[in-house]
Amino acid sequence: MELRQLQYAVQIAIERNFSRAAEKLHIAQPSLSQQLSKLEREIGVLLFQRSTNSVELTHAGSIFVEKAQTILDSLEQLKQEMEDISLMKKGRLVVGSMPITGSTIMPYVLPAFQAAYPDIEVILVEETSSNLEKLTLSGQTDISLLALPMQEDTLVYTPLLDEEIVIAFPPNHPLAIRHLNSGKPVDIADLENESFIALKKGQGFRKINVKLCQEAGFTPRIVFESSNMETVQSLVAAGMGIAFVPYLISKRNRSELSPVHLPLHNHPSRTLVIAHRKGRYLSKASEAFIQTMQKVMLEQGTHL
């Protein structure tokens, strides 16, 4: 059994497609198929059920891929630790990020990190918070930008920023006009009869939104969903409903179709963190990236 065969099996399991897996691995598809068949013959079990339209893991395949991921992750940690011991400046860092928040924070952090550590390659992986937690847990990202609360209790984190949550209204909404004139924050309980636009299930910010409403005594009536916060804001601006929005997103460049953002009573917030798996070796590159993020957060403050 060869190390590359473990890598091949894991990539096929991720892609569920031989062509895409071969492309990601930079090898020809026939070579990939041959190596997998050779591996299956050696271990005496079928790892994947192949059909014309799909590639699915067998029971044995699920066990094999899980163990293979652990082995590959351990090897990568060993490599990182040896590089740190030898004081090598070159390296590779896989950083996970929530697309919404990452699009606001990473344009400040990545240039600062690249300027300080030009020989460290940073690979950015953008996923929903639930998927990102799984990738961090399996070691497919070294560190990840997430928000509390997290579902996986085997992840540890460093707090970065407490970000206020505001409410977005269509520009001509009566509540928006009233609160703009009075200068008073919006009470969430007053939003019970409103139509909400929210991120799709599986994103952590949606869970926070639902919890805020439930704490105010009602369940939000969600009429539209999107995987993109910019789409959510555009739908609000078009008069399709209202939405909770992270403060950093609300301060981004406005377009012609922009909602009105107002503060909420009691100023609810979410905590942004940088997380990694408990017990996983944290490389010097990871530590440097975390320090860079903390420094940028401190320097930028409310200007982000």
N, C-alpha and C positions, 0 to 999 in steps of 0.2 A: 504494500500500500504506500503510495507516494503522497507527499504533501500537496502537490498540485491537484491530485485527484480529489482531495478533501475540498480544496478551493472550488473545483469545478462543480462538485455536487451541491455545495452551498449556493453557488451562483445560479444554478439551474432551479433550485428550490425557491430562490428569491424571485426570479423572472418568470417561472412557470412556462418557459419557452426556450427551446434550444437555440434558435437564431439570435434572440436578444442576449442570452447568456454568452454565446460565442463572441458576439460583438463587444460585450463588456469585458470579456477576458482576453480580447485581441487574438483569438485563434480561429481557425476555420471550423465551421460547424461539423463536418465529417470527423475531424480530429477529436472534437469534444465528444461526439457520440461514441467513437471508438474507445476513448479513455474511460467513459462511464461504463460501457459494456465490459471492458477489461476489469474494472473495479468490481462490478457486480459478480463476475465469474470468480474473482479471487475470494470474495467474502461469502459467496454462495447464496445471496438473497437479491431480490429485485428491489431497487430503491425507488423507481418511478414507474407509474403506469403511463404508457405512451398511447396516444390516439392521434387521429388526424388533426383535431382541433385543440387538444389540451395535453398538458403534462402534469400529473398529480403524484404527490408523495404517497408511497405505500406506508403501512404501519412501521415496517423496518426502516424505511427511508426517513420517516419523521425522527426516529430515535438516532439514526446515523447522523443526520444533518445537525441535530441539536448538539451531539457530542463533538462533531467536526467543528462547529462554530466555537465551542469552548476551547478546543485545541488551538485553533487559529488565533483566537483572542489571546490565549496564554502566550503563544509565540510572539504576537505583536507587542504584548506587554514586556516580555523578556528583551526583545529588540530595543524598545524604548529605554528600558532601564540600563542596558549596556551602552547605548548611545549617550545617556546622561553621565554614566560613570566615566566614559572616555572623553567627556566634555565636547562632544561633537556639536557643531552649530547647525548642521543640516538636520532636517527632520520632516515629518509629515504629521499634520494634525487634522483630525476630522471633527468638525464643530457642527452640532445640530442646532437648528433654530426654528422657532415658530414663524411662519411666513409674515404674519401681520406685524409682530413686534420686531422681527429681524430686519424688515425693510426700513425701519426707522432707526434702529440702533447700529446695525452692522456697517452701514456706510461711514460711520464715525470710527468704529472700533477697528475694522479690517485695515484701513490705510495706516492707522497709528501702529498696529502690530507689525505690518509689513515693513514700515520704516525702521522699526527697532530690531526686527528679526527677518531680514530680507531672504535668508536661505531656508526658512521654514515654510514648506508648502501647506497652505490651509485649504481644505476641501469643505465646502459648506453644504450641508444637507438640510433641506427645508421640508418639514412634515407637520401634520396636525400634532397637537400636544400628546394625545394618546399614543399615536404611532411613534412619536419621538421618544417617549418614555421607554417603549419596548426596544427601540434601537439602542438607546443608552444602556439599558439593562443587559442586552446581548453583546455589548462591546462594539457595535457597529458605528457608534460615535464615541469619541474620547470624552467630550464634554458637550452639554446641551443647554441652550437658553430656554428655560421653562418658567411657568408661573405656578405659584401655590394656589390651592392644594394639589399635590401629586397623588396619583393612584398607586404607584409602586413605592412601597415602604423600604425597599432595598436600595433606593437612590439617596445619596447625600448631596447637600447643596451649600452654596455660598450665596447669601442674599446680595442683591445688586441694587435694587431700587423699589421703593413703594410708589406705585403709579396710580394716580387718582382715576376714577371712572366717572365720566360725564354722560349726559343724555343728549341725543341728537334729535331735533325736531325739523319738520319741513319749515321753510322760512315764514310761511303765512299761518302756521298753526296757532290757534287761540291761546294755548298755554304758553307757547314760546313768546308771543307778543306780550302777554300779561307779565311774565317773569322778566323779560327784557326791560319793561317799563318800571317794574318794582325793584329790580336788582336783587330779588330774593332767590335763594336756591330752590330747586324743585323737590317736592316731597314725593318719594316713590309711590306712596299709597294713592296719590292723586292720578296715577297712571293706570289704574286697574282696568278701565274700560277702553284703553288704547289698543291699537293693533301694533304688534312688535315685529321687527325684522331682526333676525338673529343669524349667527353663524351655524353651520350644520352640526349635527350631533357628533361627538367625538372630540370637539375642540373645547379646551379648558375654559375659554372665556364665555362660551355659551352656558356652561355649568354655573359660573359665577353669576351671570345674568339671571338665570332661573332662581338661584338661591336668594338674590337680592329681592326679587318680587315675592317669593314665598315668605321671606322674613317680614315683608310689608303686608302680608295677609292675603295674597292672591297668587294664582298661577298665570303667567303671561300668555296672552293669546297670540301665538306666533303665526303670522300669515305668509311670510316669505322667509326662505333660508338661502344662504350663500356660503361658499367656502372662502370668500374674499371680502375683507372688511371695506375695501373701496367700493365694491358693488353694493354692500349694505348701505353705505353712506349715500350713494347715488340714488338708491331706491327711496331712502328717507327724504332726500332733497326733492324727489319727484312727487312726494306726497303720498307714498304707499304705506307709511307707518312711521314709528319712532324706533330708536335703537340705543342701547348702551354702547359707549365707545371708549376705548382706552385714551387717556389724556394725550399721550404722545402721538397717536394717530390723529386726534382732533386738531393738532397743531401743524399738521403737514400742509404743504402748498394747496391752496384752495383752487377749485376749478369753477366754471360757470354754474355747474350743478352741484352746489354744496349745501349741506344742512346748517342749521343753527345749533351750536353746542352750548349747553348751559350746565352749571354745577348742580350737584345733587345735595340735598340736605344730609348732614352728617358726613359728607365727603367720603363715600366708600372708596376703597382702593384694592388693588391686587399687588402681590409681591413678586417681582421678577427675580429669578435665581439662575445660577449656573450650576448644573448638576452633573454628577458622574456616579457610576455604580459603587456601592459600598465595598471596600476591600480591593478594588481595582487599582493597580499602580497608576499614580497620577504623574505623568511625565513632566519634565522641566518646561517643555513647550506648553503643556496644558496650564501649568502654574503661571507661566508668563502671560498666557492669553487671559486668564482670569484677572491677573493684576492689571493688565491693560484695560480690560472692561471696567474694572472698579475705578481706575484713574479717569477714564473717559466719562463715566457717569458723574464723577465728582466735578470734573472740569466743565462739562456741558450743563449740568443741573437742569434747570427749566428751559434751557435754550434748545434742547433736543427736539 
